[in-house]
């Protein structure tokens, strides 16, 4: 059973084009050998603080950091701005900075900070959406498109089962309806008294119908049955679902197409954004844009995935980057650390030397 208040296909397509265009990532941040805090922005390095910062995090559009005075600052569009005098907890996604202590939850987006709740319960944060239990109002609320909306009211214990994707929220309300908030609309997926296993991603929800045990995907608000029987495991990403069937086959549902990744189950697999990375028989693979790629004939001790890229070190400690179907050596020297964020790869080599790999060159 599924109901939609209005047609959302056109809205979904428009939003996807905006969302993908806004995901370009040209920022990196690092602490140099003098303990100064620096930011890299599209080829230009800038020192933000000559002192050692307490913490920092990098998002698509901004860098957030806590200075020695416990002040929360952001760097965005080439400018620094203090957000709050004192804070301990903060989270950054591609588009949202959430922060607060002692039951308070605030968001910073598009240059503006806003209080969402002063008595927060369970909550989750996506790239463009925040869902939370407002204890004071006894309501389940979301922050979306710079607005606060109440999805459920008169709650005694909040919503105990919900997950936040990059641009949607799926949840089970107290009346046992499985619902999704997507692009300003509530979609009713099913009703059941049984527990539902589900995962969420960008524009995507995957779940097992506990009544008939079939496996379903909801993509752009439209539902489709993928398998008659429940998979052994499944994970969601950007417009995709990866799963292992009961027979041990490995599949990916991507942009409306069901693709076989392998006739055998992987040892482990992870979905990050639009990238499926898996380990099998001591080798590391990526399934990207419908194709299989062997990244390494061994299992790297450390590899990182973000925005269609995979960075890893080989057995000699040299750094490699797989991006858009191509694998390139980033450093011929042994690296001591690295961090992949979007289109930038920050790494350290030699004695106190920090570098950033961006657009096929190191800075």
Secondary structure, DSSP 8 states (H G I E B T S, - for coil): --B-SS--HHHHHHHHHHHHHTT---EEEEE-TTS-EEEEETTEEEEEESS--SEEEE-SS-EEEE-TT--EEEEETTEEEEEES--S-EEE-SS-EEE-STT-EEEEETTEEEEEESSEEEEEE-SSEEEEEETTTTEEEEEETTEEEEEE-S-SS--SEEEE-SSEEEEE-TT-EEEEEETTEEEEEEE-SS--EEEE-BSEEEEE-TTT--EEEEETTEEEEEESS--SEEEEEBTEEEEE-TTS-EEEEETTEEEEEESS--SEEEEETTEEEEEETTEEEEEETTEEEEEESS--S-EEEETTEEEEE-TTSEEEEEETTEEEEEEEEEEEEEEEETTEEEEEETTTEEEEEETTEE-
